[in-house]
Amino acid sequence: MFITRSTASVAVLLAALVAGTSACETERIVRVTETDTVTIRRTDTLRVVVRDTVRFNEFRIFNQVERLGAPLFAEVLLEKREHDFHDVGTPNTDSVNFKDQVVKFITRTAGRTPAYADAVANALVPDMIVANLNRPASTAGYAGQILSANNYGGRRLQDDAVDISLMVVFGNILAAAGVPDANANVSPGLVTDNVPSDSPFLNVFPYLAPANAAASFAGRR
């Protein structure tokens, strides 16, 4: 929600709603942030109150300080000054607060068409990794839900999320999904970070590959 600033100074509004008195409570905090475009924006921040009966037998309040959905969403598509604002927000406000910035980056920085940028922004906003649990697990994969509504989505260990994200912004990976102008104004040199996975994953828990030996990093900076 955008509120036009009508006075020289903007009052910071804070409203808290405490839901019940059970062992796990939540408070909805409304944060109003001033920008340099004579508007202020509203975002909802969730504060969770949990009763820790094991260690302290009292309520402890946990405040959200950071969030991460799709890799590189904030780091690449949003301006640096927006990162803190994004971290304390929730997905339900992303479309209002960040969609225009995503479109701006894809059109101005990546040089893609407005039609392509709008389609990608609609797929990436809100900032979440979507998993369609009623789809076949064999269709799981990062950005899979963008390629087809019939895909499971999510993110597998072997998914190179950075390369896939770069291909969405600078490449034509979405051509198969029928996204308009997916083959227009692509930048082939920017679709990979050229950092492959150098260790095989395990077939049993914890599934991640063992850490590289310290000696393998000798001489690297």
FIKOLZA-1660 file (N, C-alpha, C; in steps of 0.1 Angstrom, whole numbers, plus 5000, padded with zeros to 4 digits):
% residues 221
   i   px   py   pz ch aa at
   1 5008 4988 5000  A  M  N
   1 5000 5000 5000  A  M CA
   1 5009 5012 5000  A  M  C
   2 5006 5022 4991  A  F  N
   2 5013 5034 4991  A  F CA
   2 5005 5045 4997  A  F  C
   3 5012 5054 5006  A  I  N
   3 5005 5065 5012  A  I CA
   3 5012 5078 5008  A  I  C
   4 5006 5087 5003  A  T  N
   4 5012 5100 4998  A  T CA
   4 5016 5108 5010  A  T  C
   5 5028 5113 5011  A  R  N
   5 5032 5122 5021  A  R CA
   5 5026 5136 5019  A  R  C
   6 5019 5141 5029  A  S  N
   6 5013 5154 5028  A  S CA
   6 5019 5165 5036  A  S  C
   7 5028 5161 5045  A  T  N
   7 5034 5171 5054  A  T CA
   7 5049 5170 5053  A  T  C
   8 5056 5180 5058  A  A  N
   8 5071 5180 5057  A  A CA
   8 5077 5168 5065  A  A  C
   9 5071 5164 5075  A  S  N
   9 5075 5153 5083  A  S CA
   9 5065 5142 5083  A  S  C
  10 5070 5130 5083  A  V  N
  10 5061 5118 5083  A  V CA
  10 5061 5111 5096  A  V  C
  11 5049 5109 5102  A  A  N
  11 5048 5102 5114  A  A CA
  11 5049 5087 5112  A  A  C
  12 5057 5081 5120  A  V  N
  12 5059 5067 5119  A  V CA
  12 5049 5060 5127  A  V  C
  13 5041 5051 5120  A  L  N
  13 5029 5045 5127  A  L CA
  13 5033 5031 5131  A  L  C
  14 5029 5027 5142  A  L  N
  14 5032 5013 5147  A  L CA
  14 5020 5007 5153  A  L  C
  15 5015 4996 5148  A  A  N
  15 5003 4990 5154  A  A CA
  15 5006 4975 5156  A  A  C
  16 5003 4970 5168  A  A  N
  16 5005 4956 5171  A  A CA
  16 4992 4950 5175  A  A  C
  17 4990 4938 5170  A  L  N
  17 4979 4930 5173  A  L CA
  17 4983 4917 5179  A  L  C
  18 4980 4915 5192  A  V  N
  18 4984 4903 5199  A  V CA
  18 4973 4893 5198  A  V  C
  19 4976 4881 5193  A  A  N
  19 4966 4871 5190  A  A CA
  19 4966 4860 5202  A  A  C
  20 4957 4861 5211  A  G  N
  20 4955 4851 5221  A  G CA
  20 4966 4851 5232  A  G  C
  21 4965 4841 5240  A  T  N
  21 4975 4839 5251  A  T CA
  21 4980 4825 5252  A  T  C
  22 4980 4818 5241  A  S  N
  22 4984 4804 5240  A  S CA
  22 4999 4803 5241  A  S  C
  23 5004 4791 5241  A  A  N
  23 5019 4789 5243  A  A CA
  23 5027 4794 5231  A  A  C
  24 5020 4796 5220  A  C  N
  24 5027 4802 5208  A  C CA
  24 5018 4813 5203  A  C  C
  25 5023 4825 5204  A  E  N
  25 5015 4837 5200  A  E CA
  25 5022 4844 5188  A  E  C
  26 5014 4852 5181  A  T  N
  26 5021 4860 5170  A  T CA
  26 5015 4874 5172  A  T  C
  27 5024 4884 5168  A  E  N
  27 5020 4898 5168  A  E CA
  27 5023 4903 5154  A  E  C
  28 5013 4910 5148  A  R  N
  28 5014 4915 5135  A  R CA
  28 5018 4930 5136  A  R  C
  29 5030 4933 5132  A  I  N
  29 5036 4947 5133  A  I CA
  29 5034 4954 5120  A  I  C
  30 5029 4965 5119  A  V  N
  30 5028 4973 5107  A  V CA
  30 5039 4984 5107  A  V  C
  31 5047 4983 5097  A  R  N
  31 5059 4991 5096  A  R CA
  31 5057 5001 5085  A  R  C
  32 5059 5014 5087  A  V  N
  32 5058 5024 5077  A  V CA
  32 5071 5030 5074  A  V  C
  33 5076 5029 5062  A  T  N
  33 5089 5033 5059  A  T CA
  33 5089 5045 5049  A  T  C
  34 5097 5055 5051  A  E  N
  34 5098 5067 5042  A  E CA
  34 5108 5064 5031  A  E  C
  35 5104 5068 5019  A  T  N
  35 5114 5067 5008  A  T CA
  35 5117 5081 5003  A  T  C
  36 5126 5081 4993  A  D  N
  36 5129 5094 4988  A  D CA
  36 5121 5098 4976  A  D  C
  37 5109 5092 4974  A  T  N
  37 5101 5095 4963  A  T CA
  37 5087 5101 4968  A  T  C
  38 5088 5108 4979  A  V  N
  38 5076 5114 4986  A  V CA
  38 5065 5105 4988  A  V  C
  39 5068 5092 4990  A  T  N
  39 5057 5082 4994  A  T CA
  39 5063 5074 5005  A  T  C
  40 5054 5068 5012  A  I  N
  40 5058 5058 5022  A  I CA
  40 5051 5045 5020  A  I  C
  41 5058 5035 5023  A  R  N
  41 5053 5021 5020  A  R CA
  41 5050 5014 5033  A  R  C
  42 5041 5004 5032  A  R  N
  42 5037 4996 5043  A  R CA
  42 5041 4982 5041  A  R  C
  43 5047 4976 5051  A  T  N
  43 5050 4962 5050  A  T CA
  43 5046 4955 5064  A  T  C
  44 5042 4943 5063  A  D  N
  44 5039 4936 5075  A  D CA
  44 5051 4927 5080  A  D  C
  45 5055 4928 5092  A  T  N
  45 5065 4920 5098  A  T CA
  45 5059 4911 5108  A  T  C
  46 5062 4898 5107  A  L  N
  46 5057 4889 5117  A  L CA
  46 5067 4887 5129  A  L  C
  47 5062 4889 5141  A  R  N
  47 5069 4887 5153  A  R CA
  47 5063 4875 5160  A  R  C
  48 5071 4865 5163  A  V  N
  48 5066 4853 5169  A  V CA
  48 5070 4852 5184  A  V  C
  49 5060 4849 5192  A  V  N
  49 5063 4848 5207  A  V CA
  49 5061 4834 5210  A  V  C
  50 5072 4828 5216  A  V  N
  50 5071 4814 5219  A  V CA
  50 5075 4812 5234  A  V  C
  51 5067 4803 5240  A  R  N
  51 5070 4799 5254  A  R CA
  51 5080 4788 5254  A  R  C
  52 5092 4791 5260  A  D  N
  52 5102 4781 5261  A  D CA
  52 5101 4775 5275  A  D  C
  53 5095 4763 5276  A  T  N
  53 5093 4757 5288  A  T CA
  53 5104 4747 5292  A  T  C
  54 5113 4745 5283  A  V  N
  54 5124 4736 5285  A  V CA
  54 5136 4743 5293  A  V  C
  55 5139 4754 5287  A  R  N
  55 5151 4761 5293  A  R CA
  55 5148 4772 5303  A  R  C
  56 5138 4780 5299  A  F  N
  56 5135 4792 5307  A  F CA
  56 5122 4793 5314  A  F  C
  57 5112 4785 5309  A  N  N
  57 5098 4785 5314  A  N CA
  57 5093 4800 5313  A  N  C
  58 5095 4806 5301  A  E  N
  58 5090 4820 5299  A  E CA
  58 5089 4822 5284  A  E  C
  59 5083 4833 5281  A  F  N
  59 5081 4837 5267  A  F CA
  59 5093 4844 5262  A  F  C
  60 5097 4840 5250  A  R  N
  60 5108 4847 5243  A  R CA
  60 5103 4853 5230  A  R  C
  61 5106 4865 5226  A  I  N
  61 5102 4871 5214  A  I CA
  61 5113 4870 5203  A  I  C
  62 5109 4865 5191  A  F  N
  62 5118 4864 5180  A  F CA
  62 5114 4874 5169  A  F  C
  63 5122 4883 5166  A  N  N
  63 5120 4893 5155  A  N CA
  63 5127 4889 5142  A  N  C
  64 5120 4890 5131  A  Q  N
  64 5125 4887 5118  A  Q CA
  64 5136 4897 5114  A  Q  C
  65 5148 4893 5111  A  V  N
  65 5158 4902 5107  A  V CA
  65 5163 4899 5092  A  V  C
  66 5159 4888 5087  A  E  N
  66 5163 4885 5073  A  E CA
  66 5154 4874 5067  A  E  C
  67 5153 4874 5054  A  R  N
  67 5146 4863 5048  A  R CA
  67 5152 4861 5034  A  R  C
  68 5150 4848 5029  A  L  N
  68 5156 4845 5016  A  L CA
  68 5146 4835 5009  A  L  C
  69 5141 4839 4997  A  G  N
  69 5133 4830 4990  A  G CA
  69 5141 4825 4978  A  G  C
  70 5139 4831 4966  A  A  N
  70 5147 4827 4954  A  A CA
  70 5161 4833 4955  A  A  C
  71 5171 4824 4953  A  P  N
  71 5185 4829 4953  A  P CA
  71 5187 4841 4943  A  P  C
  72 5194 4851 4947  A  L  N
  72 5197 4863 4939  A  L CA
  72 5185 4873 4937  A  L  C
  73 5174 4870 4943  A  F  N
  73 5162 4879 4941  A  F CA
  73 5166 4893 4946  A  F  C
  74 5169 4894 4959  A  A  N
  74 5173 4907 4964  A  A CA
  74 5186 4912 4959  A  A  C
  75 5196 4902 4959  A  E  N
  75 5210 4906 4957  A  E CA
  75 5212 4911 4943  A  E  C
  76 5204 4907 4933  A  V  N
  76 5206 4911 4919  A  V CA
  76 5195 4920 4914  A  V  C
  77 5182 4917 4918  A  L  N
  77 5171 4924 4912  A  L CA
  77 5167 4937 4919  A  L  C
  78 5171 4938 4932  A  L  N
  78 5167 4950 4940  A  L CA
  78 5179 4959 4943  A  L  C
  79 5176 4971 4944  A  E  N
  79 5187 4981 4947  A  E CA
  79 5192 4978 4961  A  E  C
  80 5205 4981 4963  A  K  N
  80 5211 4978 4976  A  K CA
  80 5204 4984 4988  A  K  C
  81 5199 4996 4986  A  R  N
  81 5192 5003 4997  A  R CA
  81 5179 4997 5001  A  R  C
  82 5174 4987 4993  A  E  N
  82 5161 4981 4996  A  E CA
  82 5163 4967 5003  A  E  C
  83 5176 4963 5005  A  H  N
  83 5178 4950 5010  A  H CA
  83 5172 4948 5024  A  H  C
  84 5175 4958 5033  A  D  N
  84 5170 4957 5047  A  D CA
  84 5155 4957 5047  A  D  C
  85 5149 4966 5039  A  F  N
  85 5134 4967 5038  A  F CA
  85 5129 4953 5033  A  F  C
  86 5135 4947 5024  A  H  N
  86 5131 4934 5019  A  H CA
  86 5132 4923 5030  A  H  C
  87 5143 4924 5038  A  D  N
  87 5146 4913 5048  A  D CA
  87 5135 4913 5059  A  D  C
  88 5130 4924 5063  A  V  N
  88 5120 4924 5074  A  V CA
  88 5105 4923 5069  A  V  C
  89 5104 4922 5056  A  G  N
  89 5090 4921 5050  A  G CA
  89 5085 4907 5049  A  G  C
  90 5073 4906 5043  A  T  N
  90 5067 4893 5041  A  T CA
  90 5062 4892 5026  A  T  C
  91 5061 4880 5021  A  P  N
  91 5058 4879 5007  A  P CA
  91 5045 4886 5002  A  P  C
  92 5035 4887 5011  A  N  N
  92 5023 4893 5007  A  N CA
  92 5024 4908 5003  A  N  C
  93 5035 4915 5006  A  T  N
  93 5037 4928 5002  A  T CA
  93 5047 4930 4991  A  T  C
  94 5053 4919 4986  A  D  N
  94 5063 4920 4976  A  D CA
  94 5059 4926 4963  A  D  C
  95 5047 4922 4959  A  S  N
  95 5042 4927 4946  A  S CA
  95 5041 4942 4946  A  S  C
  96 5036 4948 4956  A  V  N
  96 5035 4963 4957  A  V CA
  96 5048 4969 4959  A  V  C
  97 5057 4963 4967  A  N  N
  97 5070 4970 4970  A  N CA
  97 5081 4968 4960  A  N  C
  98 5081 4956 4953  A  F  N
  98 5093 4952 4945  A  F CA
  98 5091 4949 4931  A  F  C
  99 5079 4946 4926  A  K  N
  99 5077 4942 4912  A  K CA
  99 5082 4952 4903  A  K  C
 100 5079 4965 4905  A  D  N
 100 5084 4975 4896  A  D CA
 100 5100 4975 4895  A  D  C
 101 5106 4973 4906  A  Q  N
 101 5121 4972 4906  A  Q CA
 101 5126 4960 4898  A  Q  C
 102 5119 4949 4899  A  V  N
 102 5123 4937 4891  A  V CA
 102 5122 4941 4876  A  V  C
 103 5111 4947 4872  A  V  N
 103 5109 4950 4858  A  V CA
 103 5119 4960 4854  A  V  C
 104 5123 4970 4862  A  K  N
 104 5133 4980 4859  A  K CA
 104 5146 4974 4856  A  K  C
 105 5150 4964 4865  A  F  N
 105 5163 4958 4863  A  F CA
 105 5164 4950 4850  A  F  C
 106 5153 4942 4847  A  I  N
 106 5153 4933 4836  A  I CA
 106 5153 4941 4823  A  I  C
 107 5146 4953 4823  A  T  N
 107 5145 4961 4810  A  T CA
 107 5157 4969 4809  A  T  C
 108 5162 4976 4819  A  R  N
 108 5172 4986 4818  A  R CA
 108 5186 4979 4819  A  R  C
 109 5188 4971 4828  A  T  N
 109 5201 4965 4830  A  T CA
 109 5203 4953 4821  A  T  C
 110 5194 4944 4820  A  A  N
 110 5195 4932 4812  A  A CA
 110 5191 4935 4797  A  A  C
 111 5184 4946 4795  A  G  N
 111 5181 4950 4781  A  G CA
 111 5170 4942 4775  A  G  C
 112 5161 4935 4783  A  R  N
 112 5150 4927 4778  A  R CA
 112 5138 4936 4775  A  R  C
 113 5128 4930 4767  A  T  N
 113 5117 4938 4764  A  T CA
 113 5107 4939 4776  A  T  C
 114 5099 4950 4776  A  P  N
 114 5089 4951 4787  A  P CA
 114 5080 4939 4788  A  P  C
 115 5076 4933 4777  A  A  N
 115 5067 4921 4778  A  A CA
 115 5074 4910 4785  A  A  C
 116 5087 4907 4782  A  Y  N
 116 5094 4897 4789  A  Y CA
 116 5096 4900 4803  A  Y  C
 117 5100 4912 4806  A  A  N
 117 5103 4917 4820  A  A CA
 117 5090 4915 4829  A  A  C
 118 5079 4919 4823  A  D  N
 118 5067 4918 4831  A  D CA
 118 5063 4903 4834  A  D  C
 119 5065 4894 4824  A  A  N
 119 5062 4880 4826  A  A CA
 119 5071 4874 4836  A  A  C
 120 5084 4878 4836  A  V  N
 120 5094 4872 4846  A  V CA
 120 5091 4878 4860  A  V  C
 121 5088 4891 4861  A  A  N
 121 5084 4897 4874  A  A CA
 121 5072 4890 4880  A  A  C
 122 5062 4887 4872  A  N  N
 122 5050 4880 4877  A  N CA
 122 5054 4866 4882  A  N  C
 123 5064 4860 4876  A  A  N
 123 5068 4846 4880  A  A CA
 123 5076 4847 4893  A  A  C
 124 5085 4857 4894  A  L  N
 124 5094 4858 4905  A  L CA
 124 5089 4865 4918  A  L  C
 125 5078 4872 4916  A  V  N
 125 5072 4880 4927  A  V CA
 125 5059 4873 4931  A  V  C
 126 5057 4870 4944  A  P  N
 126 5065 4873 4956  A  P CA
 126 5077 4864 4956  A  P  C
 127 5087 4868 4965  A  D  N
 127 5100 4861 4966  A  D CA
 127 5098 4849 4974  A  D  C
 128 5095 4838 4968  A  M  N
 128 5093 4825 4974  A  M CA
 128 5098 4814 4965  A  M  C
 129 5102 4803 4970  A  I  N
 129 5104 4790 4963  A  I CA
 129 5091 4782 4964  A  I  C
 130 5085 4780 4953  A  V  N
 130 5072 4773 4952  A  V CA
 130 5074 4758 4950  A  V  C
 131 5067 4750 4958  A  A  N
 131 5067 4735 4956  A  A CA
 131 5052 4731 4955  A  A  C
 132 5048 4726 4944  A  N  N
 132 5035 4720 4942  A  N CA
 132 5035 4706 4946  A  N  C
 133 5030 4703 4958  A  L  N
 133 5032 4690 4964  A  L CA
 133 5023 4679 4957  A  L  C
 134 5013 4684 4950  A  N  N
 134 5004 4674 4942  A  N CA
 134 5009 4671 4928  A  N  C
 135 5022 4675 4925  A  R  N
 135 5028 4672 4912  A  R CA
 135 5038 4661 4914  A  R  C
 136 5041 4654 4903  A  P  N
 136 5051 4643 4904  A  P CA
 136 5064 4648 4909  A  P  C
 137 5070 4640 4919  A  A  N
 137 5083 4644 4924  A  A CA
 137 5094 4644 4913  A  A  C
 138 5092 4636 4903  A  S  N
 138 5101 4636 4892  A  S CA
 138 5103 4649 4884  A  S  C
 139 5093 4658 4886  A  T  N
 139 5094 4671 4879  A  T CA
 139 5099 4682 4888  A  T  C
 140 5105 4678 4900  A  A  N
 140 5111 4688 4909  A  A CA
 140 5123 4694 4903  A  A  C
 141 5125 4707 4906  A  G  N
 141 5136 4714 4901  A  G CA
 141 5134 4729 4903  A  G  C
 142 5145 4736 4905  A  Y  N
 142 5145 4750 4908  A  Y CA
 142 5139 4758 4895  A  Y  C
 143 5130 4767 4898  A  A  N
 143 5123 4774 4887  A  A CA
 143 5114 4765 4879  A  A  C
 144 5112 4753 4883  A  G  N
 144 5104 4744 4875  A  G CA
 144 5089 4749 4873  A  G  C
 145 5084 4755 4884  A  Q  N
 145 5070 4760 4883  A  Q CA
 145 5069 4772 4873  A  Q  C
 146 5080 4778 4870  A  I  N
 146 5079 4789 4860  A  I CA
 146 5079 4782 4846  A  I  C
 147 5086 4771 4844  A  L  N
 147 5086 4765 4831  A  L CA
 147 5073 4758 4828  A  L  C
 148 5066 4753 4838  A  S  N
 148 5053 4746 4836  A  S CA
 148 5046 4746 4849  A  S  C
 149 5033 4748 4848  A  A  N
 149 5024 4747 4860  A  A CA
 149 5023 4733 4865  A  A  C
 150 5026 4723 4856  A  N  N
 150 5025 4709 4860  A  N CA
 150 5038 4704 4867  A  N  C
 151 5048 4713 4869  A  N  N
 151 5060 4708 4876  A  N CA
 151 5059 4710 4891  A  N  C
 152 5066 4701 4898  A  Y  N
 152 5067 4701 4912  A  Y CA
 152 5073 4714 4918  A  Y  C
 153 5084 4719 4911  A  G  N
 153 5091 4731 4915  A  G CA
 153 5101 4727 4926  A  G  C
 154 5101 4736 4936  A  G  N
 154 5111 4734 4947  A  G CA
 154 5125 4736 4943  A  G  C
 155 5135 4730 4950  A  R  N
 155 5149 4731 4946  A  R CA
 155 5156 4719 4951  A  R  C
 156 5163 4712 4941  A  R  N
 156 5171 4700 4944  A  R CA
 156 5185 4704 4948  A  R  C
 157 5192 4695 4954  A  L  N
 157 5206 4698 4958  A  L CA
 157 5215 4701 4945  A  L  C
 158 5212 4693 4935  A  Q  N
 158 5220 4694 4923  A  Q CA
 158 5216 4706 4914  A  Q  C
 159 5206 4713 4917  A  D  N
 159 5202 4725 4909  A  D CA
 159 5212 4736 4911  A  D  C
 160 5217 4741 4900  A  D  N
 160 5226 4753 4901  A  D CA
 160 5217 4765 4900  A  D  C
 161 5212 4769 4912  A  A  N
 161 5203 4780 4913  A  A CA
 161 5208 4793 4907  A  A  C
 162 5221 4796 4909  A  V  N
 162 5227 4808 4904  A  V CA
 162 5226 4808 4888  A  V  C
 163 5230 4798 4882  A  D  N
 163 5230 4797 4868  A  D CA
 163 5216 4798 4862  A  D  C
 164 5207 4791 4869  A  I  N
 164 5193 4791 4864  A  I CA
 164 5187 4805 4865  A  I  C
 165 5190 4812 4876  A  S  N
 165 5185 4825 4878  A  S CA
 165 5191 4835 4867  A  S  C
 166 5204 4833 4864  A  L  N
 166 5210 4841 4854  A  L CA
 166 5204 4838 4840  A  L  C
 167 5201 4826 4838  A  M  N
 167 5195 4822 4825  A  M CA
 167 5180 4828 4824  A  M  C
 168 5173 4829 4835  A  V  N
 168 5160 4835 4835  A  V CA
 168 5161 4850 4831  A  V  C
 169 5171 4857 4837  A  V  N
 169 5172 4871 4835  A  V CA
 169 5179 4874 4821  A  V  C
 170 5190 4867 4818  A  F  N
 170 5198 4871 4806  A  F CA
 170 5196 4861 4795  A  F  C
 171 5191 4850 4797  A  G  N
 171 5190 4840 4786  A  G CA
 171 5177 4837 4781  A  G  C
 172 5175 4825 4774  A  N  N
 172 5162 4822 4768  A  N CA
 172 5157 4809 4774  A  N  C
 173 5160 4805 4786  A  I  N
 173 5155 4793 4792  A  I CA
 173 5140 4792 4793  A  I  C
 174 5133 4804 4792  A  L  N
 174 5119 4804 4794  A  L CA
 174 5112 4804 4780  A  L  C
 175 5119 4802 4769  A  A  N
 175 5113 4801 4756  A  A CA
 175 5104 4789 4755  A  A  C
 176 5109 4778 4761  A  A  N
 176 5101 4766 4760  A  A CA
 176 5087 4767 4767  A  A  C
 177 5086 4777 4777  A  A  N
 177 5074 4779 4784  A  A CA
 177 5065 4789 4777  A  A  C
 178 5069 4794 4765  A  G  N
 178 5061 4803 4758  A  G CA
 178 5061 4817 4763  A  G  C
 179 5071 4821 4771  A  V  N
 179 5071 4834 4776  A  V CA
 179 5075 4844 4765  A  V  C
 180 5067 4855 4763  A  P  N
 180 5069 4864 4752  A  P CA
 180 5083 4870 4752  A  P  C
 181 5089 4870 4740  A  D  N
 181 5102 4877 4737  A  D CA
 181 5113 4870 4745  A  D  C
 182 5112 4857 4748  A  A  N
 182 5122 4850 4755  A  A CA
 182 5135 4848 4747  A  A  C
 183 5134 4849 4734  A  N  N
 183 5146 4848 4726  A  N CA
 183 5152 4861 4721  A  N  C
 184 5146 4872 4726  A  A  N
 184 5150 4885 4722  A  A CA
 184 5159 4891 4732  A  A  C
 185 5170 4898 4727  A  N  N
 185 5179 4905 4735  A  N CA
 185 5186 4897 4746  A  N  C
 186 5190 4885 4743  A  V  N
 186 5196 4876 4752  A  V CA
 186 5211 4880 4753  A  V  C
 187 5217 4877 4764  A  S  N
 187 5231 4879 4767  A  S CA
 187 5238 4866 4770  A  S  C
 188 5243 4858 4760  A  P  N
 188 5248 4845 4763  A  P CA
 188 5260 4845 4773  A  P  C
 189 5268 4855 4773  A  G  N
 189 5279 4856 4782  A  G CA
 189 5276 4858 4796  A  G  C
 190 5263 4860 4800  A  L  N
 190 5260 4863 4813  A  L CA
 190 5250 4852 4819  A  L  C
 191 5250 4841 4813  A  V  N
 191 5240 4831 4818  A  V CA
 191 5246 4820 4827  A  V  C
 192 5259 4822 4831  A  T  N
 192 5265 4813 4840  A  T CA
 192 5276 4820 4848  A  T  C
 193 5278 4815 4861  A  D  N
 193 5289 4821 4869  A  D CA
 193 5302 4813 4867  A  D  C
 194 5301 4802 4859  A  N  N
 194 5313 4794 4855  A  N CA
 194 5319 4787 4868  A  N  C
 195 5310 4784 4877  A  V  N
 195 5314 4777 4890  A  V CA
 195 5306 4764 4891  A  V  C
 196 5311 4753 4885  A  P  N
 196 5304 4740 4886  A  P CA
 196 5306 4734 4900  A  P  C
 197 5297 4724 4902  A  S  N
 197 5298 4716 4914  A  S CA
 197 5310 4706 4912  A  S  C
 198 5319 4706 4922  A  D  N
 198 5331 4698 4920  A  D CA
 198 5331 4686 4928  A  D  C
 199 5320 4683 4935  A  S  N
 199 5320 4671 4944  A  S CA
 199 5306 4664 4942  A  S  C
 200 5306 4651 4941  A  P  N
 200 5293 4644 4939  A  P CA
 200 5285 4644 4953  A  P  C
 201 5272 4645 4952  A  F  N
 201 5264 4644 4964  A  F CA
 201 5262 4629 4968  A  F  C
 202 5259 4627 4981  A  L  N
 202 5257 4614 4986  A  L CA
 202 5243 4609 4984  A  L  C
 203 5241 4596 4984  A  N  N
 203 5228 4590 4982  A  N CA
 203 5221 4588 4996  A  N  C
 204 5228 4590 5007  A  V  N
 204 5222 4588 5020  A  V CA
 204 5224 4601 5028  A  V  C
 205 5217 4602 5039  A  F  N
 205 5218 4614 5048  A  F CA
 205 5233 4616 5052  A  F  C
 206 5238 4628 5052  A  P  N
 206 5232 4641 5050  A  P CA
 206 5231 4646 5035  A  P  C
 207 5234 4637 5026  A  Y  N
 207 5232 4639 5011  A  Y CA
 207 5242 4649 5006  A  Y  C
 208 5246 4659 5014  A  L  N
 208 5256 4669 5009  A  L CA
 208 5270 4662 5007  A  L  C
 209 5278 4667 4998  A  A  N
 209 5291 4661 4996  A  A CA
 209 5300 4665 5008  A  A  C
 210 5310 4657 5011  A  P  N
 210 5320 4661 5022  A  P CA
 210 5326 4674 5018  A  P  C
 211 5330 4681 5028  A  A  N
 211 5337 4694 5026  A  A CA
 211 5351 4692 5020  A  A  C
 212 5355 4701 5011  A  N  N
 212 5368 4700 5005  A  N CA
 212 5379 4701 5015  A  N  C
 213 5390 4694 5013  A  A  N
 213 5401 4695 5022  A  A CA
 213 5407 4709 5021  A  A  C
 214 5412 4714 5033  A  A  N
 214 5418 4728 5033  A  A CA
 214 5429 4729 5023  A  A  C
 215 5436 4718 5021  A  A  N
 215 5448 4719 5012  A  A CA
 215 5444 4722 4997  A  A  C
 216 5431 4719 4994  A  S  N
 216 5426 4722 4980  A  S CA
 216 5424 4737 4978  A  S  C
 217 5424 4745 4989  A  F  N
 217 5422 4759 4987  A  F CA
 217 5436 4767 4988  A  F  C
 218 5447 4759 4990  A  A  N
 218 5460 4766 4991  A  A CA
 218 5463 4774 4979  A  A  C
 219 5467 4787 4982  A  G  N
 219 5470 4796 4971  A  G CA
 219 5459 4803 4965  A  G  C
 220 5447 4800 4969  A  R  N
 220 5435 4807 4963  A  R CA
 220 5432 4819 4972  A  R  C
 221 5426 4829 4965  A  R  N
 221 5422 4841 4972  A  R CA
 221 5408 4844 4969  A  R  C
% end
